[in-house]
């Protein structure tokens, strides 16, 4: 897991977010990072994430994995929080 993800998860703990929320965020970020590394054939670097990556990932989740819109929206919310 990238150190920035662990730092973000620690921040969520400090903000007293629900353990289930933290678990969901961890899963969302892990899934995105895994996808990103496969697409770019390199180790994850948060500084290299582009808006187009998020659009492509959303399309992948919807079209290839058949994820429900609510699931995709929750994952995108996790990514927005992490990126901010």
LINTAHU-V248262 format. One record per residue. RES is the residue in one letter. SS is DSSP state (helix for helix, strand for strand, loop for the rest). PSI is psi in whole degrees, -180 to 180 (none if undefined). OMEGA is omega in whole degrees, -180 to 180 (999 if undefined). Layout:
res:ss:psi:omega
RES:SS:PSI:OMEGA
RES:SS:PSI:OMEGA
//
This chain:
res:ss:psi:omega
X:loop:135:-180
X:loop:144:-176
X:helix:-32:-180
X:helix:-31:177
X:helix:-45:179
X:helix:-40:178
X:helix:-41:179
X:helix:-43:179
X:helix:-38:176
X:helix:-40:177
X:helix:-41:178
X:helix:-39:177
X:helix:-45:-180
X:helix:-31:178
X:loop:4:177
X:loop:40:174
X:loop:154:-179
X:loop:142:175
X:helix:-34:179
X:helix:-36:176
X:helix:-45:-179
X:helix:-41:178
X:helix:-44:180
X:helix:-43:179
X:helix:-44:178
X:helix:-46:180
X:helix:-44:180
X:helix:-47:-178
X:helix:-40:178
X:helix:-44:179
X:helix:-43:179
X:helix:-46:-178
X:helix:-42:178
X:helix:-47:178
X:helix:-46:-178
X:helix:-45:-180
X:helix:-38:178
X:helix:-39:-179
X:helix:-38:-173
X:helix:-6:179
X:loop:45:177
X:loop:166:176
X:loop:147:-177
X:loop:133:175
X:loop:109:-177
X:helix:-23:179
X:helix:-14:-179
X:helix:1:180
X:loop:128:180
X:loop:160:176
X:helix:-36:179
X:helix:-30:175
X:helix:-42:-179
X:helix:-40:177
X:helix:-44:-180
X:helix:-41:-180
X:helix:-42:178
X:helix:-45:178
X:helix:-42:179
X:helix:-48:-179
X:helix:-40:-177
X:helix:-50:-172
X:helix:-41:-176
X:loop:-40:-177
X:loop:-14:179
X:loop:28:-180
X:loop:145:179
X:loop:151:178
X:helix:-40:180
X:helix:-38:178
X:helix:-44:179
X:helix:-43:180
X:helix:-39:177
X:helix:-42:179
X:helix:-40:178
X:helix:-35:176
X:helix:-39:177
X:helix:-43:180
X:helix:-39:178
X:helix:-45:179
X:helix:-43:179
X:helix:-41:-176
X:helix:-19:-177
X:loop:none:999
//
